[in-house]
Amino acid sequence: MKIQSGDFPKITIITPSFNQGNYIEETILSVITQDYPNFEYIVIDGGSSDNTIDILNKYSDRINFWVSEKDKGQADAINKGFRMSTGEIVNWINSDDQLLPDALHKIAKRFSEHPDAIMIHGRIEYFGEVKHNFFSRNLSLRDISSKYVAHICMPQPATFYRMKLLEEQGLLEENLRFSMDTDYLFGPDFIIKSFKRKMC
């Protein structure tokens, strides 16, 4: 259900990319076709040599900011996007991920219903090179403290958080090439800070 009245919080979506020309157009379209009136979209490309730049140029009037330049990896690219983000709510989706239709309305509605929540997450649908699409399974709040590390129940593409969390927690660890989301979301500092607040 869409928000019927009141202000729409600004949501920032960041996409890091490198030589993902086979997928990134679908990612871009899934963001820019969201029927949501207040979002910004940032794409940070690591200097692709495939057709990525042609695709970015094709949609440049619908992307708030994009750049293609050599970087130090995915975490560096995401952090570049974080530094220029102006949204109240933020997340990144990779260049082979997609937002489901109406996703931003649903995220904004949840944050509006829970003004004290620092982070909200949902399930993700796995698609593509699988026989059947399927959804991730979420854990209950009761199981979070005992099972978060053992079972990744909070999939990164469906995890949105307020910008003030970044301001308090800092940015991603740029030395990591993989699992920087797990390091960030499940790190001791994050858990100590976040579980003192309401999470939905």
Buried (B, 14 or more C-beta within 10 A) or exposed (E): EEBEEEEBBBBBBBBBBBBBBEBBBBBBBBBBEBEBEBBBBBBBBBEBEEBBBEBBEEBEEEBBBBBBEEBEBBBBBBBBBBEBBEBBBBBBBBBBBBBEEBBBBBBBBBBBEEEEBBBBBBEBEEEEEEEEEEEBEBBEEEEBEEEBEEEBBBBBBBBBBBBEBBEEBEBBEBEBEEEBBBBBBBEEEBBEBBBEEEBB
